[in-house]
Amino acid sequence: MTPQSDLDLILVTPTSRPFVQRPLEFADLLDIVPRIDILVYTPEELEQLTRDPSPGFWRSVTSTWRRVV
């Protein structure tokens, strides 16, 4: 990490909200970690994205992610 780095936080929850509106439900996290990208997926979306990740972001995610419950 560098001073310019941010944190990508992937949250998985059932929701019917459009993808771009989902992070608004968790905006209070920005008070704790201002340099954070909040990505909210449904369980089904995450399964599809990580089933066979292509090179790039999702391959990196699946090789380094840590589950926090």
Biotite code that builds the C-alpha atoms (Angstrom):
import biotite.structure as struc

atoms = struc.array([
    struc.Atom([0.000, 0.000, 0.000], chain_id="A", res_id=1, res_name="MET", atom_name="CA", element="C"),
    struc.Atom([1.007, 3.573, -0.638], chain_id="A", res_id=2, res_name="THR", atom_name="CA", element="C"),
    struc.Atom([-0.419, 6.862, 0.668], chain_id="A", res_id=3, res_name="PRO", atom_name="CA", element="C"),
    struc.Atom([-2.495, 7.019, -2.539], chain_id="A", res_id=4, res_name="GLN", atom_name="CA", element="C"),
    struc.Atom([-3.926, 3.510, -2.094], chain_id="A", res_id=5, res_name="SER", atom_name="CA", element="C"),
    struc.Atom([-7.517, 2.811, -1.259], chain_id="A", res_id=6, res_name="ASP", atom_name="CA", element="C"),
    struc.Atom([-9.347, -0.192, 0.125], chain_id="A", res_id=7, res_name="LEU", atom_name="CA", element="C"),
    struc.Atom([-11.820, -2.175, -1.977], chain_id="A", res_id=8, res_name="ASP", atom_name="CA", element="C"),
    struc.Atom([-14.500, -3.533, 0.331], chain_id="A", res_id=9, res_name="LEU", atom_name="CA", element="C"),
    struc.Atom([-16.827, -6.116, -1.187], chain_id="A", res_id=10, res_name="ILE", atom_name="CA", element="C"),
    struc.Atom([-20.060, -6.596, 0.700], chain_id="A", res_id=11, res_name="LEU", atom_name="CA", element="C"),
    struc.Atom([-22.423, -9.449, -0.074], chain_id="A", res_id=12, res_name="VAL", atom_name="CA", element="C"),
    struc.Atom([-26.066, -9.064, 0.840], chain_id="A", res_id=13, res_name="THR", atom_name="CA", element="C"),
    struc.Atom([-29.481, -9.719, -0.637], chain_id="A", res_id=14, res_name="PRO", atom_name="CA", element="C"),
    struc.Atom([-30.779, -6.514, -2.212], chain_id="A", res_id=15, res_name="THR", atom_name="CA", element="C"),
    struc.Atom([-33.064, -5.357, -4.970], chain_id="A", res_id=16, res_name="SER", atom_name="CA", element="C"),
    struc.Atom([-31.502, -1.893, -5.255], chain_id="A", res_id=17, res_name="ARG", atom_name="CA", element="C"),
    struc.Atom([-29.647, -0.960, -8.444], chain_id="A", res_id=18, res_name="PRO", atom_name="CA", element="C"),
    struc.Atom([-25.896, -1.623, -8.270], chain_id="A", res_id=19, res_name="PHE", atom_name="CA", element="C"),
    struc.Atom([-24.895, 2.055, -8.198], chain_id="A", res_id=20, res_name="VAL", atom_name="CA", element="C"),
    struc.Atom([-27.244, 2.817, -5.277], chain_id="A", res_id=21, res_name="GLN", atom_name="CA", element="C"),
    struc.Atom([-26.196, -0.075, -3.033], chain_id="A", res_id=22, res_name="ARG", atom_name="CA", element="C"),
    struc.Atom([-23.108, 1.565, -1.465], chain_id="A", res_id=23, res_name="PRO", atom_name="CA", element="C"),
    struc.Atom([-25.292, 4.414, -0.171], chain_id="A", res_id=24, res_name="LEU", atom_name="CA", element="C"),
    struc.Atom([-26.638, 2.021, 2.482], chain_id="A", res_id=25, res_name="GLU", atom_name="CA", element="C"),
    struc.Atom([-23.096, 1.742, 3.875], chain_id="A", res_id=26, res_name="PHE", atom_name="CA", element="C"),
    struc.Atom([-21.918, 5.350, 3.490], chain_id="A", res_id=27, res_name="ALA", atom_name="CA", element="C"),
    struc.Atom([-21.180, 5.551, 7.232], chain_id="A", res_id=28, res_name="ASP", atom_name="CA", element="C"),
    struc.Atom([-18.128, 3.350, 6.570], chain_id="A", res_id=29, res_name="LEU", atom_name="CA", element="C"),
    struc.Atom([-16.540, 6.359, 4.885], chain_id="A", res_id=30, res_name="LEU", atom_name="CA", element="C"),
    struc.Atom([-16.300, 7.966, 8.344], chain_id="A", res_id=31, res_name="ASP", atom_name="CA", element="C"),
    struc.Atom([-14.039, 5.116, 9.433], chain_id="A", res_id=32, res_name="ILE", atom_name="CA", element="C"),
    struc.Atom([-12.001, 4.600, 6.261], chain_id="A", res_id=33, res_name="VAL", atom_name="CA", element="C"),
    struc.Atom([-12.270, 7.627, 3.954], chain_id="A", res_id=34, res_name="PRO", atom_name="CA", element="C"),
    struc.Atom([-10.313, 6.009, 1.111], chain_id="A", res_id=35, res_name="ARG", atom_name="CA", element="C"),
    struc.Atom([-12.596, 3.055, 0.530], chain_id="A", res_id=36, res_name="ILE", atom_name="CA", element="C"),
    struc.Atom([-14.456, 1.740, -2.498], chain_id="A", res_id=37, res_name="ASP", atom_name="CA", element="C"),
    struc.Atom([-17.630, -0.025, -1.376], chain_id="A", res_id=38, res_name="ILE", atom_name="CA", element="C"),
    struc.Atom([-18.821, -2.672, -3.823], chain_id="A", res_id=39, res_name="LEU", atom_name="CA", element="C"),
    struc.Atom([-22.103, -4.374, -2.938], chain_id="A", res_id=40, res_name="VAL", atom_name="CA", element="C"),
    struc.Atom([-23.131, -7.606, -4.643], chain_id="A", res_id=41, res_name="TYR", atom_name="CA", element="C"),
    struc.Atom([-25.897, -10.113, -4.136], chain_id="A", res_id=42, res_name="THR", atom_name="CA", element="C"),
    struc.Atom([-24.778, -13.669, -3.299], chain_id="A", res_id=43, res_name="PRO", atom_name="CA", element="C"),
    struc.Atom([-25.794, -14.765, -6.806], chain_id="A", res_id=44, res_name="GLU", atom_name="CA", element="C"),
    struc.Atom([-23.809, -11.985, -8.478], chain_id="A", res_id=45, res_name="GLU", atom_name="CA", element="C"),
    struc.Atom([-20.699, -12.791, -6.482], chain_id="A", res_id=46, res_name="LEU", atom_name="CA", element="C"),
    struc.Atom([-20.982, -16.488, -7.329], chain_id="A", res_id=47, res_name="GLU", atom_name="CA", element="C"),
    struc.Atom([-21.215, -15.671, -11.019], chain_id="A", res_id=48, res_name="GLN", atom_name="CA", element="C"),
    struc.Atom([-18.298, -13.198, -10.944], chain_id="A", res_id=49, res_name="LEU", atom_name="CA", element="C"),
    struc.Atom([-15.962, -15.522, -9.040], chain_id="A", res_id=50, res_name="THR", atom_name="CA", element="C"),
    struc.Atom([-16.892, -18.852, -10.611], chain_id="A", res_id=51, res_name="ARG", atom_name="CA", element="C"),
    struc.Atom([-14.220, -18.501, -13.294], chain_id="A", res_id=52, res_name="ASP", atom_name="CA", element="C"),
    struc.Atom([-12.633, -15.069, -12.858], chain_id="A", res_id=53, res_name="PRO", atom_name="CA", element="C"),
    struc.Atom([-10.998, -13.515, -15.876], chain_id="A", res_id=54, res_name="SER", atom_name="CA", element="C"),
    struc.Atom([-7.562, -11.921, -15.545], chain_id="A", res_id=55, res_name="PRO", atom_name="CA", element="C"),
    struc.Atom([-7.652, -8.578, -13.816], chain_id="A", res_id=56, res_name="GLY", atom_name="CA", element="C"),
    struc.Atom([-9.691, -7.345, -10.881], chain_id="A", res_id=57, res_name="PHE", atom_name="CA", element="C"),
    struc.Atom([-11.670, -10.509, -10.043], chain_id="A", res_id=58, res_name="TRP", atom_name="CA", element="C"),
    struc.Atom([-8.687, -12.833, -10.383], chain_id="A", res_id=59, res_name="ARG", atom_name="CA", element="C"),
    struc.Atom([-6.785, -10.545, -7.994], chain_id="A", res_id=60, res_name="SER", atom_name="CA", element="C"),
    struc.Atom([-9.751, -10.447, -5.608], chain_id="A", res_id=61, res_name="VAL", atom_name="CA", element="C"),
    struc.Atom([-10.186, -14.202, -5.463], chain_id="A", res_id=62, res_name="THR", atom_name="CA", element="C"),
    struc.Atom([-6.486, -14.775, -4.855], chain_id="A", res_id=63, res_name="SER", atom_name="CA", element="C"),
    struc.Atom([-6.188, -12.275, -1.972], chain_id="A", res_id=64, res_name="THR", atom_name="CA", element="C"),
    struc.Atom([-9.597, -11.795, -0.373], chain_id="A", res_id=65, res_name="TRP", atom_name="CA", element="C"),
    struc.Atom([-10.290, -12.298, 3.300], chain_id="A", res_id=66, res_name="ARG", atom_name="CA", element="C"),
    struc.Atom([-13.742, -13.146, 4.522], chain_id="A", res_id=67, res_name="ARG", atom_name="CA", element="C"),
    struc.Atom([-14.946, -11.076, 7.474], chain_id="A", res_id=68, res_name="VAL", atom_name="CA", element="C"),
    struc.Atom([-18.173, -12.104, 9.152], chain_id="A", res_id=69, res_name="VAL", atom_name="CA", element="C"),
])
